[in-house]
Amino acid sequence: MITVTEKTVATLPVLELIEADLKTSKVPLVFFYHGWTGCKEKVLTQGYELAKQGFRVVLPDAYYHGSRASEPASKHQLEFWHIIQHSVTEFPKLVAAYNQVGYDKLGVSGLSMGGITTCALLATYPEIDAAVCLEGCPHPLAFAKQLVAAIPGANQLPAELLAQEYQQIASYDLALQPEKLAGRPVHFWHGTADEMVPYQLTADFYQAISKEAPAQVTMTTSQGVGHKVSYDTTLEMAAKFAQYFKK
């Protein structure tokens, strides 16, 4: 039986999922991050499928989301990239909180904003063993520039402020520093008709990186599919981690 526990880990609200008889065991630790305006409860299906593989699964609430929200997350749209940065900064203390029970592998995954977070974490923390990115983006700087260009009157935005923001985003941009993958396995899923996070940025990164590490980097493309992760894609994500972490 899989247990779902709502708890506070390193001052952060999370849901933890694990098979009841593995609660005190040293098993792979996998973090799964929800999307924009979502919350940890909305990715319970993904957490459940990962836990069925024998992993300890942690579903955090992002900054301004879920239990950390005092108003609708949509009111923090201009802080989108700062929310991702919060998740990147908070990651080490979340992991450290599980040092006592222990883990033998460390994985990260997420969908949409959580997929962008996944790639940012890969670019930042070499201790992560494997990752799966669902409808995210490994090239957040290019994505950020596309979003800014779509804003009416974007040419009137303070250039210095934009430059600072872009510099921050570039620091965790995986496409700008693909060597940070360092042979770690990573899988991407994206739909070609995604209207929220551009498919092409993921496809271009995959094409470039797979030439260097074809066995470690894989991608599933769903033709005509928009910004929605299906149950089949969730099953594929969990199966990828089972493949990566098999004994």
Steps between C-alpha positions, in 0.01 A plus 500: 500500500627845410482759777450871433624726779458877516799638685737792538855427387765764566217752563344418159159332448520173307315177439707185541395175333656160566405135534415445868754220544779718356451799732823446690694351207775654294340532155526745206377851583306678224365856508211594270410866442154627401421763237405869498194573722502132603581340834648181641156334517453542123796273425399216731449273198862549398612450859296182534642343184854579614433356846373179338854455365636478855617860533457757775322786322485861616254749350587857608281808474674771297533854636163685495324170424289251693553526876744786439241721329329795668329602175456343154837406346389668177553835673872421508538454125783754480689297760486176301877466469555593864267217599717255307811650658345442844456131420860476382629670815282291733596166348816428707323539834215275386750232400701544821188433705501145362863426585403324823262247344737482203461448127706318239402704192371855450258597224298805400202547272214740442248629251472843337656747747613191688668373184686829466598463866623146429738623229618787722578254780696280258705802397571585864546179700735225377383269781171439314526157335219519242206712388183504290369830363133514397394793279773714656788688341878443516561845345322739741691808383362465146154432642520806726596720205206366300263582787638853535475561125130412516428767764342819355749783533787263576748740341425745782605259777816607689795347316710471815226316686453258211874440478514409869205265463650333194834456676329323788307270266814423298669368814270196502444469123588142403517576128770761563708253700419151368823366645322516837308187399828311539363175364199487732185342355215739424175455310284772344134488403326775306195543279547676166185711548600634844362853521664585833860376493657484153562149372775611261739614773492153653527327162797714396683427826432129466626494141821676602575300814396158371781510245747502787322268743233300313469228765461740791252749351163395358186680391139410429313735266120491491373634169213746525487485880472821700602600852365200691679201646306179437489196724703306242771767517494474879550124475789553260660746742482251787631220278798715401601541864455126555738446207752755630496375858470124449731300724 
